[in-house]
Amino acid sequence: MAALAVSEQLFGSDSDSDSDSNSGSGNEQRDAGTGADGGRDFYAAGKGGGETQSFAAEVAVVSDEFVAEVATVHTGIATLFRSNMGGMMSNLKGSEEFTSLANKLRQVHICFSTKSSKTIDTARGLTTYAFELLENIKKDSSMGCLSQRAVRDVYIVSELVVSVCLLKELCFRAVGVKPICGAVIERCDKAFILGAPIKLCQTITALASSRAACSKEEEVTTGKETLCLSRIPEEVYGSNSRYCRDKIKCPVMRIQSLSMEDWKQVFDSQRPSPFIYENSTKDWPAATLWHSMEFWKGDKLRKRLIPIEIGRHQQGFWIEELITLEDFVDKFLVPSNERSTAAEALALDQRLDGVAYLAQHSLFDQMPELKAHIVEPEYVEKYTNCNIWFGTCGTVSPLHYDSYDNFLVQVHGYKYVRLYQSDQSKFLYVKKDDKGTTAQGNISRVNVESPDLDKCPLFVQATYTETLLKPGDMLFIPRGCWHYLRSLSTSISTNFWF
C-alpha cells in the first residue's frame, strides 16, 4: 500500500494538514521526527516528501485491513466524544479540579479532531489527572456521583485516545512492536474495567494482539509450573473438618443427568428448589486448560489487567486493586494452592491480605477468546450475563440473593455453599438503606458461619440446605434464594444468570 494512501486514511488528506497549519499546529507536525514512544511521529509520518520511500517500506509490514480497522477505531472514538462530551462537560462543575479537567478534556478533543501531533501527550496527561481525581473522589463522597461518573468517562475516553494513537504508531513500525502492543492492551483493559464500550475495546485489543502475533520479535517466556487445582484439601474430607461431607446435615439434591423435560418440570414448578447437576463440564476445554499455571501465565494472558478484591468486608479489611494475571497467580494463587492442611488454611484465612478474588467480572467480554473454553448450559435460550469467579481459598460471598435465576458451575477447586429459600428471609436480618450495595435489600447482616446470636437471635430458626461443590458440579440457584459461599481451595467458577 502506498505511503500517501495510508497517511490519508489514518490522518486525513493534505487539506487536513493545511487546516492544522492554519491553527498553528501544521509546522509542528511536519517538524516532529520522533513519537512519544521513541519512534517516528505517527501523525507526521508520510507528510514530508523526502521520507516517502523509506516510509513506504515501513508501512509494508501491515495489511490494508489493519490500517482500515485502525481508522474505524478512530471514528468510533470520535463518535464516543460526540455522544458523551456534553454530559461530561455539564457535570464537571463546582470545583477548581473539575474546571481544570474540563479544560484538559476540551484540549484533547481539539487535538484528536484536528489530528494534531500533540494528541498522545495531551491525552496521557489527561489520563493521569483524571485517575488522580478519581482516587480523590473515592475519599471524598461529597464531590457527587454525577461528577464521579463524568470523571470516569473522561478517563475512559482519554485511555482510548492514547490506545488508538499507539495503534497508528504500529502501522509505521517494523521493530519494537510488542511493547507497544502490550501498552495498547493494558490501556484498553483499564478503560474496559471502568466501563468503556465492549465492542470498541474488543476491536482495539484484537488489533494489538494480531499485530503482535505478526511480529518476529522473541517472546518473553515464563516458568512452566502446574497449578494443582485438582488437589483435595484436607478440610473437605478430613474427619475433623467442619466441612467434612459426613457433617453435611441437609444436603442439596444431586443428579447425574438432566434432560430438557426434567429441567422444565423443575423450573416451571411454583417454587423451584436448588439442585446440583454433576459432571457438567466434561465437554468444557476449560476443565483441562484452566487447570494449568502455564495457561494463565502464557504470553497472551499474563500481562492482562484484572480487578481483584483483597480481604473480606465482614472482617474489616477489604481493598480493590488492578493487577496482571501473572501477578495474581504468583502473589495469591500459588501460596493459596500450596497449603493443603486445615492448619495452613486457617493461617491463610487469618491473614486477610492473602485472600484475593476476581469476583463477578465480565472476563469473557474483556478476553472473548476465553468464552470458547466454556459451554453454555443448553436449558436456557438466552443468558443475561456470564461471569467468572476466580480466587484463593478463603474467599467469601456473604449471604445474599440475586434477582435472576442462576447456574453456578464449579470448574476447578472446592466451595462450601449454604442456601436458604426466600420464605426464610424473616430470620436473616436483611440490611437495608437508601444507597450503596444494600439498597436492594438483598444482603443479610448475619455472618453465617459465626453468627452473633445476641444481635441476630432468630437466625437459629432459619432452615437451610448445604453442599460442597466439586469440579464439574453445576448448582442451580433460583432467583430470590439466599446463598452463602466460601472457597475451600484455590477455585474457579463461572455463572450464568437468566
C-alpha positions in Angstrom: 0.0 0.0 0.0 1.4 3.4 -0.9 2.6 5.6 1.9 0.4 8.5 0.9 -2.7 6.3 0.9 -2.0 5.0 4.4 -1.3 8.6 5.6 -4.6 9.9 4.2 -6.7 7.0 5.6 -5.3 7.4 9.1 -4.7 11.1 9.4 -6.7 12.8 6.6 -5.6 14.4 3.4 -3.3 17.4 2.8 -6.2 19.7 3.3 -6.4 18.4 6.9 -2.7 19.3 7.3 -3.3 22.8 5.9 -6.2 23.2 8.4 -3.8 22.2 11.2 -1.2 24.6 9.9 -3.7 27.5 9.9 -4.4 26.7 13.6 -0.8 26.8 14.4 0.0 23.1 14.6 0.9 22.1 11.0 4.6 23.1 11.2 4.9 21.2 14.5 3.5 18.1 12.8 6.0 18.3 9.9 9.0 19.1 12.1 8.4 16.3 14.6 10.6 13.4 13.9 10.1 11.2 16.9 6.9 9.9 18.6 6.2 9.9 22.3 7.2 6.2 22.5 10.6 6.7 20.9 9.6 6.0 17.2 8.5 8.0 14.3 5.8 10.6 15.0 2.8 8.8 13.6 0.9 12.0 12.8 3.9 13.5 11.0 4.8 10.3 9.2 4.3 10.5 5.4 3.8 14.2 5.4 7.3 15.1 4.3 8.1 14.2 0.6 11.7 13.4 1.3 10.8 10.5 3.5 8.2 8.8 1.2 10.4 5.9 0.0 11.6 4.7 3.5 8.2 5.4 4.9 6.6 3.1 2.2 8.9 0.3 3.2 8.0 0.6 6.8 4.3 0.6 6.1 4.6 -2.7 4.2 4.7 -4.6 7.5 1.0 -4.2 8.0 -2.0 -5.1 5.9 -4.6 -2.8 4.3 -7.2 -4.4 6.6 -5.2 -3.4 9.7 -5.0 0.2 8.5 -8.7 0.3 7.7 -9.6 -1.1 11.2 -7.4 1.5 12.9 -9.2 4.2 11.0 -12.5 2.6 12.1 -11.5 2.7 15.7 -10.6 6.4 15.3 -14.1 7.0 14.0 -15.6 5.1 16.9 -13.8 7.2 19.5 -14.8 10.3 17.6 -18.4 9.1 18.0 -17.8 8.5 21.7 -16.7 12.1 22.0 -19.8 13.4 20.3 -22.2 11.4 22.4 -20.6 12.0 25.8 -18.9 15.4 25.5 -22.0 17.4 26.5 -22.8 15.3 29.5 -19.2 15.2 30.8 -18.7 19.0 30.4 -22.1 19.8 32.1 -21.2 17.6 35.2 -17.6 18.9 35.6 -18.5 22.0 37.6 -18.2 23.2 41.1 -14.5 23.0 41.9 -11.1 24.1 40.5 -10.2 20.4 39.9 -13.3 19.8 37.7 -12.8 23.0 35.8 -9.2 22.0 35.1 -10.3 18.6 34.0 -12.9 20.1 31.6 -10.3 22.3 30.1 -7.9 19.4 29.6 -10.7 17.3 28.0 -11.5 20.2 25.6 -7.8 20.4 24.6 -7.6 16.6 23.9 -10.8 16.8 21.9 -9.4 19.6 19.7 -6.1 17.7 19.2 -7.9 14.5 18.4 -10.3 16.1 16.0 -7.6 18.0 14.1 -5.2 15.0 14.2 -2.6 17.1 15.9 0.8 15.6 16.7 0.2 16.7 20.3 -2.7 14.3 20.7 -1.0 11.4 22.5 1.0 13.5 25.0 -2.1 15.6 25.8 -4.3 12.5 26.3 -1.7 10.9 28.5 -1.7 13.9 30.7 -5.5 13.8 30.9 -5.5 10.1 31.9 -3.1 10.8 34.8 -5.1 13.8 36.0 -8.4 12.0 35.7 -7.1 9.0 37.5 -5.8 11.1 40.4 -9.1 12.9 40.6 -11.0 9.6 40.7 -8.9 8.5 43.7 -9.6 11.7 45.5 -13.4 11.3 44.8 -13.2 7.9 46.5 -12.0 9.5 49.6 -14.5 12.4 49.5 -18.0 11.4 48.6 -19.2 15.0 48.8 -17.9 15.5 45.3 -21.0 13.9 44.0 -21.8 10.7 42.0 -22.6 12.7 38.7 -19.2 14.2 38.8 -17.6 10.9 39.6 -19.3 9.4 36.6 -18.1 12.3 34.4 -14.5 11.9 35.6 -14.6 8.2 34.9 -15.9 8.8 31.4 -13.2 11.3 30.8 -10.6 8.7 32.0 -12.1 6.1 29.7 -12.1 8.3 26.5 -8.6 9.5 27.2 -7.2 6.0 27.6 -8.9 5.0 24.3 -7.4 8.0 22.6 -3.9 7.0 23.7 -4.7 3.4 22.6 -5.6 4.4 19.0 -2.6 6.7 18.8 -0.4 3.8 19.6 -2.2 1.6 17.1 -1.3 4.2 14.5 2.3 4.0 15.5 2.1 0.3 14.8 1.3 1.0 11.2 4.8 2.5 10.8 7.0 0.2 12.8 8.9 -2.9 11.9 10.7 -3.2 15.2 9.7 -2.5 18.8 6.2 -3.7 18.0 5.4 -6.0 21.0 6.0 -3.4 23.8 3.6 -1.0 22.0 1.0 -3.8 21.6 1.3 -4.5 25.3 0.8 -0.8 26.1 -2.3 -0.7 23.9 -3.8 -3.7 25.6 -3.0 -2.5 29.1 -4.7 0.9 28.5 -7.7 -0.8 26.8 -8.0 -3.2 29.8 -8.1 -0.2 32.2 -10.8 1.5 30.1 -12.8 -1.7 29.9 -12.7 -2.3 33.6 -14.1 1.2 34.2 -17.0 0.7 31.7 -15.7 1.5 28.2 -17.8 0.2 25.3 -17.2 -3.5 25.0 -17.1 -3.8 21.2 -14.6 -0.9 20.9 -12.3 -2.4 23.5 -12.5 -5.8 21.8 -11.6 -4.3 18.5 -8.6 -2.4 19.8 -7.3 -5.4 21.8 -7.8 -7.7 18.8 -5.8 -5.3 16.5 -2.9 -5.1 19.0 -2.9 -8.9 19.5 -2.9 -9.6 15.8 -0.1 -7.1 15.2 2.0 -8.7 18.0 1.4 -12.1 16.5 2.8 -11.0 13.2 6.0 -9.7 14.8 9.1 -11.9 14.7 10.4 -10.5 18.0 11.1 -13.2 20.6 8.6 -14.0 23.2 9.3 -13.5 26.9 8.8 -16.9 28.5 7.8 -17.8 32.0 8.3 -20.9 34.1 6.1 -23.8 33.3 4.6 -24.8 36.6 1.5 -26.8 37.4 -1.3 -25.2 39.4 -2.7 -28.3 41.1 -6.3 -27.1 41.3 -7.5 -30.7 41.5 -5.8 -31.3 44.8 -8.4 -32.2 47.5 -7.8 -30.1 50.6 -7.9 -31.7 54.0 -10.7 -29.5 55.2 -13.0 -31.0 52.5 -12.7 -34.7 53.6 -10.8 -34.6 56.9 -12.8 -36.1 59.7 -12.0 -33.1 62.0 -13.2 -30.6 59.5 -16.5 -28.7 59.8 -16.7 -29.0 56.0 -16.4 -32.8 56.1 -19.0 -34.4 53.9 -20.1 -36.5 56.8 -21.1 -33.3 58.6 -23.4 -32.0 55.8 -26.8 -32.3 57.6 -29.2 -31.1 54.9 -27.6 -31.8 51.5 -28.7 -30.2 48.3 -30.1 -32.8 45.9 -27.6 -34.2 43.4 -28.4 -35.6 39.9 -26.3 -37.3 37.3 -28.4 -36.5 34.2 -30.7 -33.6 33.3 -32.9 -33.9 30.3 -34.8 -30.9 28.9 -38.1 -32.4 30.1 -36.7 -32.8 33.6 -35.4 -29.2 33.6 -38.8 -27.8 32.5 -40.5 -29.8 35.2 -38.2 -28.3 37.9 -38.1 -24.8 36.6 -41.9 -24.5 36.0 -42.8 -25.5 39.5 -44.3 -22.9 41.8 -41.1 -22.7 43.9 -38.1 -24.3 42.2 -35.6 -25.9 44.5 -31.8 -25.8 44.2 -30.1 -28.9 42.8 -26.7 -30.0 41.6 -26.0 -31.5 38.1 -22.8 -33.4 38.4 -20.1 -33.8 35.7 -21.5 -30.8 33.8 -18.1 -29.7 32.5 -16.9 -32.9 30.9 -17.1 -31.3 27.4 -15.5 -28.0 28.5 -12.0 -27.1 27.3 -11.7 -25.1 30.5 -11.8 -28.3 32.5 -8.3 -29.1 31.3 -6.8 -25.7 30.0 -7.6 -23.6 33.1 -6.0 -26.1 35.4 -2.5 -25.2 34.2 -0.3 -22.4 35.6 1.2 -22.2 32.2 -2.1 -21.2 30.7 -2.8 -18.2 33.0 0.9 -17.1 32.7 1.1 -17.7 29.0 2.2 -14.9 26.7 -1.3 -13.9 25.6 -2.8 -13.6 29.1 -0.1 -12.9 31.7 0.0 -9.1 31.3 -3.7 -8.6 31.0 -5.1 -6.4 33.8 -7.9 -7.6 36.1 -9.7 -6.1 39.1 -9.4 -8.1 42.2 -10.8 -7.8 45.8 -8.3 -8.4 48.6 -9.5 -9.3 52.1 -13.1 -9.6 53.3 -15.8 -7.0 54.0 -17.2 -8.7 57.1 -13.8 -8.7 58.9 -13.0 -5.1 58.3 -10.2 -5.4 55.7 -11.2 -5.1 52.0 -9.5 -3.2 49.1 -9.7 -3.3 45.4 -6.6 -3.5 43.1 -5.8 -3.7 39.4 -3.2 -6.5 38.9 -1.9 -8.5 36.0 -2.9 -12.1 35.7 0.7 -13.1 36.1 1.0 -11.3 39.5 -2.4 -12.6 40.6 -1.1 -16.1 40.1 2.3 -15.6 41.7 1.3 -13.4 44.6 -2.0 -15.0 45.6 -2.9 -18.3 43.8 0.4 -20.1 44.3 0.5 -19.5 48.1 -3.2 -20.5 48.3 -2.6 -23.6 46.3 0.5 -24.7 48.2 -1.4 -25.1 51.5 -3.3 -28.4 51.8 -4.0 -28.9 55.5 -6.6 -27.3 57.7 -3.9 -25.6 59.8 -2.4 -24.0 56.7 -5.8 -23.0 55.5 -6.6 -21.3 58.9 -3.3 -19.4 58.8 -4.1 -18.0 55.3 -7.7 -17.3 56.4 -6.5 -15.2 59.3 -4.0 -13.3 57.1 -6.6 -11.4 55.1 -4.1 -9.8 52.7 -3.6 -13.2 51.2 -7.3 -13.7 50.3 -7.9 -12.4 46.8 -10.8 -12.7 44.5 -11.6 -11.9 40.8 -15.3 -11.7 41.5 -18.3 -11.1 39.2 -16.1 -9.9 36.4 -17.1 -9.9 32.7 -13.8 -11.6 31.8 -15.4 -13.2 28.7 -16.2 -9.7 27.3 -12.7 -8.4 28.2 -11.0 -11.6 26.8 -13.5 -13.1 24.4 -11.2 -15.9 23.4 -11.8 -17.5 26.8 -15.5 -17.9 26.0 -14.6 -20.7 23.7 -13.4 -22.7 26.7 -16.9 -23.0 28.3 -20.2 -24.3 27.1 -23.4 -22.5 28.0 -26.0 -24.8 29.6 -28.5 -25.9 27.0 -31.5 -25.4 29.1 -32.0 -21.7 28.6 -32.2 -19.9 25.2 -30.5 -16.7 26.3 -28.5 -15.7 29.3 -28.5 -12.2 30.9 -24.8 -12.4 31.9 -21.9 -14.7 32.3 -19.1 -14.1 34.8 -16.0 -15.7 36.3 -15.2 -16.1 40.0 -11.5 -16.9 40.4 -9.6 -16.7 43.7 -7.7 -18.1 46.6 -9.0 -20.3 49.3 -10.9 -18.3 52.0 -12.8 -16.1 49.7 -16.4 -15.5 50.9 -19.6 -14.2 49.3 -21.8 -13.0 52.2 -25.4 -14.3 52.4 -27.4 -12.6 49.7 -29.9 -13.3 46.9 -30.0 -12.3 43.2 -32.9 -11.1 41.1 -32.0 -13.7 38.4 -32.1 -17.5 38.2 -28.5 -18.8 38.2 -26.4 -21.7 37.1 -23.2 -21.7 39.1 -20.6 -24.0 37.6 -17.5 -25.2 39.6 -14.7 -25.5 37.1 -11.8 -26.2 39.4 -11.4 -26.3 43.2 -13.9 -26.6 46.0 -16.5 -24.4 47.6 -18.9 -24.7 50.6 -22.4 -23.4 49.8 -25.4 -22.8 52.1 -28.8 -21.9 50.7 -32.0 -20.5 52.3 -35.3 -20.3 50.5 -37.0 -16.9 50.2 -39.5 -17.8 52.9 -36.6 -17.7 55.4 -36.0 -14.0 54.9 -37.7 -13.1 58.2 -34.9 -14.9 60.1 -32.0 -13.4 58.1 -31.7 -9.8 59.3 -31.7 -8.1 55.9 -29.5 -5.0 55.5 -31.5 -2.0 54.2 -30.6 1.6 53.4 -31.2 4.0 50.5 -27.8 3.8 48.8 -24.9 1.5 48.1 -24.9 -2.3 47.9 -27.7 -2.7 50.4 -30.2 -0.5 48.6 -31.9 -3.6 47.1 -32.4 -5.3 50.5 -30.8 -8.5 49.2 -27.9 -8.8 51.7 -28.1 -10.3 55.2 -26.3 -8.9 58.2 -25.6 -12.4 59.5 -22.1 -13.8 59.5 -23.4 -17.3 58.5 -20.5 -19.4 59.9 -20.1 -17.3 63.0 -23.4 -15.6 63.8 -23.8 -13.1 66.6 -26.9 -14.6 68.2 -27.2 -11.7 70.7 -27.8 -9.4 67.7 -29.5 -11.9 65.4 -31.3 -14.4 67.8 -33.9 -15.5 65.2 -31.2 -16.8 62.8 -31.1 -20.2 64.6 -34.7 -20.7 63.4 -33.8 -20.5 59.7 -33.8 -23.7 57.8 -31.3 -24.3 55.0 -29.6 -26.8 52.7 -25.8 -27.0 52.1 -23.3 -28.7 49.9 -19.6 -29.0 48.9 -19.2 -28.0 45.3 -16.5 -30.0 43.5 -15.1 -29.7 39.9 -17.8 -30.3 37.4 -20.8 -29.5 39.7 -23.4 -27.1 38.3 -25.6 -25.7 41.0 -29.0 -24.2 40.1 -29.9 -21.3 42.4 -33.4 -20.0 41.9 -34.0 -16.2 41.9 -34.7 -14.9 45.4 -32.9 -17.9 47.0 -30.4 -16.7 49.6 -26.9 -18.2 49.3 -23.6 -18.0 51.1 -20.3 -19.3 49.6 -16.8 -19.9 50.9 -13.8 -21.2 48.8 -12.1 -24.2 50.4 -9.2 -24.2 47.9 -7.9 -22.2 45.0 -11.1 -22.0 42.9 -12.5 -21.1 39.5 -16.3 -20.9 39.0 -18.4 -19.4 36.2 -22.0 -18.4 36.5 -24.9 -17.9 34.0 -27.7 -15.6 35.1 -31.0 -15.8 33.3 
